[in-house]
Amino acid sequence: MKTSFKELIFAFLAFTLSLSIAYITKIEIVKNAVLLAFLIQWILYIPAYYFQTEKFYDLSGSLTYISVVSYCFYNNYDKENINLGNLVISILIILWAIRLGSFLFIRIKNAGEDIRFREIKKSPSRFFMTWTLQGMWVSLCSACSLAGISNGIIINNLFYIGLTIFIAGFTIEIIADNQKTKFRMNPINKDRFINSGLWKYSRHPNYLGEIILWLGISIISFSSLNGLEMITLISPIFTYLLLVYVSGIRILEYNGNKKWGHLERYKDYKEKTPRLLGIL
C-alpha cells in the first residue's frame, strides 16, 4: 500500500513539474499541449492495464509527440503567411517520432515483450506512473519547440546550426539502431555484445544521437524564446539525465554487467569505450 502511494505521488510530481514549466512560459497553447500529452497517456493506460500489454507503449509516445506538435502548429497556423520555421521543426519532430516509435514497436513485437514491463504492468499504480512519466518525457523534451512554434520559429544562423545538429544526431541514432539490429539478427552473435561500427566508439551511440538531436531542436527554438520561456531549454539536459540515469543507459549497463561482466573482453570494452562520447 505504501509503495502504491509513493508511485502515485511520484506520478503527481511528474505531472506538476511539467505543467509548472508550461505555466511559467505564460503561453496558453503550451499549457494546453502539456495537458493533451498527459491526457493521451492516461487514456491509453486504461486498455494497456486491462489487457496487460506494453506493446503499444512506445507507439503512444510517438503519437503524443505528433499530437502536441501538430496542435501547436495548427493553433499558430496562418494560411496567408505560413511560418516556414514552424513547418520545418514540426516535420523534424514528427519524422523522428514516427521512426523511433515504429522501430521500437517492431522490436518489441519480434521479441514478444518488453522485459522492462514484466513486473511493472502487474501493478496498477506502478504502471500508471510509467505512463505518466512518458507524458513528462514528451512535455519536457518538446517544451522548447512547443514554445518556439507558438511564438513563431525565427529562421536565422542559429536555426541552420540547430538544423545541422539535429540531422547529425538523427543520422547517428538511425545508423546505431540499424547496426545493432543487424548484429542481433545474425545467429552467430547470440548472447554477444556489439562493439563494432559506431558501437566501437560509444557504448550507447543511439542515445548519443538522441541527445544531440534534441540539442539541435533547442538551438532551432532558441531565438524564438523570450524571458522565462528560456526555461524550456531544459529539453536536452532532461533528455541526457533521463537516458543516462533513469530509463536507458543505467538499466542497460546493469543488465550488461550481469550478462558479460565476467568476460575480460567486456571489461576491456567498457574501460576503453566511453559511455556516450569523451567524458560523458
DAPE-V265502 format. One record per pair of residues at least 6 apart in sequence whose C-alpha atoms are under 8 Angstrom apart, sorted by sequence separation. I is the first residue (numbers start at 1). J is the second residue. If there is no record, write none. Layout:
# DAPE-V265502
i->I j->J
i->I j->J
This chain:
# DAPE-V265502
i->48 j->54
i->77 j->83
i->108 j->114
i->120 j->126
i->121 j->127
i->183 j->189
i->184 j->190
i->199 j->205
i->242 j->248
i->243 j->249
i->244 j->250
i->260 j->266
i->261 j->267
i->274 j->280
i->120 j->127
i->198 j->205
i->243 j->250
i->22 j->30
i->23 j->31
i->48 j->56
i->195 j->203
i->222 j->230
i->22 j->31
i->183 j->194
i->222 j->233
i->19 j->31
i->22 j->34
i->73 j->86
i->73 j->87
i->180 j->194
i->19 j->34
i->218 j->233
i->18 j->34
i->19 j->35
i->44 j->60
i->73 j->90
i->218 j->235
i->179 j->197
i->218 j->236
i->41 j->60
i->40 j->60
i->70 j->90
i->215 j->235
i->69 j->90
i->176 j->197
i->214 j->235
i->215 j->236
i->176 j->198
i->214 j->236
i->15 j->38
i->41 j->64
i->175 j->198
i->176 j->199
i->40 j->64
i->69 j->93
i->212 j->236
i->69 j->94
i->211 j->236
i->214 j->239
i->37 j->64
i->66 j->93
i->37 j->65
i->65 j->93
i->66 j->94
i->211 j->239
i->65 j->94
i->176 j->205
i->177 j->206
i->210 j->239
i->211 j->240
i->37 j->67
i->176 j->206
i->37 j->68
i->66 j->97
i->175 j->206
i->36 j->68
i->65 j->97
i->173 j->205
i->174 j->206
i->172 j->205
i->173 j->206
i->34 j->68
i->63 j->97
i->172 j->206
i->173 j->207
i->33 j->68
i->62 j->97
i->173 j->208
i->33 j->69
i->61 j->97
i->62 j->98
i->172 j->208
i->173 j->209
i->207 j->243
i->172 j->209
i->173 j->210
i->33 j->71
i->62 j->100
i->171 j->209
i->33 j->72
i->62 j->101
i->169 j->208
i->170 j->209
i->61 j->101
i->169 j->209
i->170 j->210
i->60 j->101
i->168 j->209
i->169 j->210
i->30 j->72
i->59 j->101
i->169 j->211
i->170 j->212
i->29 j->72
i->58 j->101
i->59 j->102
i->169 j->212
i->170 j->213
i->168 j->212
i->169 j->213
i->59 j->104
i->168 j->213
i->204 j->249
i->29 j->75
i->58 j->104
i->59 j->105
i->166 j->212
i->167 j->213
i->58 j->105
i->165 j->212
i->166 j->213
i->165 j->213
i->166 j->214
i->56 j->105
i->166 j->215
i->55 j->105
i->165 j->215
i->166 j->216
i->165 j->216
i->166 j->217
i->164 j->216
i->55 j->108
i->162 j->215
i->163 j->216
i->55 j->109
i->162 j->216
i->163 j->217
i->161 j->216
i->162 j->217
i->89 j->145
i->162 j->218
i->162 j->219
i->163 j->220
i->55 j->113
i->161 j->219
i->162 j->220
i->54 j->113
i->55 j->114
i->161 j->220
i->54 j->114
i->159 j->219
i->160 j->220
i->158 j->219
i->159 j->220
i->86 j->148
i->158 j->220
i->159 j->221
i->54 j->117
i->86 j->149
i->158 j->222
i->158 j->223
i->86 j->152
i->54 j->121
i->85 j->152
i->86 j->153
i->153 j->220
i->154 j->221
i->203 j->270
i->53 j->121
i->85 j->153
i->153 j->221
i->208 j->276
i->52 j->121
i->83 j->152
i->84 j->153
i->85 j->154
i->154 j->223
i->207 j->276
i->208 j->277
i->52 j->122
i->83 j->153
i->85 j->155
i->153 j->223
i->154 j->224
i->203 j->273
i->153 j->224
i->202 j->273
i->203 j->274
i->204 j->275
i->205 j->276
i->49 j->121
i->145 j->217
i->149 j->221
i->152 j->224
i->201 j->273
i->202 j->274
i->203 j->275
i->204 j->276
i->49 j->122
i->61 j->134
i->65 j->138
i->69 j->142
i->76 j->149
i->141 j->214
i->144 j->217
i->145 j->218
i->148 j->221
i->151 j->224
i->193 j->266
i->200 j->273
i->201 j->274
i->202 j->275
i->203 j->276
i->57 j->131
i->61 j->135
i->64 j->138
i->72 j->146
i->76 j->150
i->96 j->170
i->144 j->218
i->147 j->221
i->148 j->222
i->151 j->225
i->195 j->269
i->202 j->276
i->49 j->124
i->75 j->150
i->76 j->151
i->202 j->277
i->69 j->145
i->73 j->149
i->76 j->152
i->145 j->221
i->148 j->224
i->201 j->277
i->61 j->138
i->65 j->142
i->69 j->146
i->72 j->149
i->73 j->150
i->144 j->221
i->147 j->224
i->148 j->225
i->49 j->127
i->68 j->146
i->72 j->150
i->144 j->222
i->147 j->225
i->144 j->225
i->45 j->127
i->147 j->229
i->45 j->128
i->144 j->229
i->147 j->232
i->42 j->128
i->45 j->131
i->144 j->230
i->144 j->232
i->42 j->131
i->143 j->232
i->144 j->233
i->41 j->131
i->42 j->132
i->143 j->233
i->144 j->234
i->41 j->132
i->144 j->235
i->140 j->232
i->143 j->235
i->41 j->134
i->141 j->234
i->142 j->235
i->38 j->132
i->41 j->135
i->140 j->234
i->141 j->235
i->140 j->235
i->141 j->236
i->38 j->135
i->141 j->238
i->37 j->135
i->38 j->136
i->140 j->238
i->141 j->239
i->34 j->135
i->37 j->138
i->37 j->139
i->34 j->139
i->33 j->139
i->30 j->143
i->33 j->146
i->30 j->146
i->8 j->125
i->11 j->128
i->15 j->132
i->30 j->147
i->7 j->125
i->8 j->126
i->11 j->129
i->14 j->132
i->15 j->133
i->18 j->136
i->7 j->126
i->10 j->129
i->11 j->130
i->14 j->133
i->5 j->125
i->8 j->128
i->15 j->135
i->27 j->147
i->30 j->150
i->4 j->125
i->8 j->129
i->11 j->132
i->15 j->136
i->18 j->139
i->22 j->143
i->29 j->150
i->4 j->126
i->7 j->129
i->11 j->133
i->14 j->136
i->18 j->140
i->25 j->147
i->27 j->150
i->89 j->217
i->89 j->220
i->25 j->228
i->24 j->228
i->25 j->229
i->24 j->229
i->25 j->231
i->25 j->232
i->21 j->231
i->21 j->232
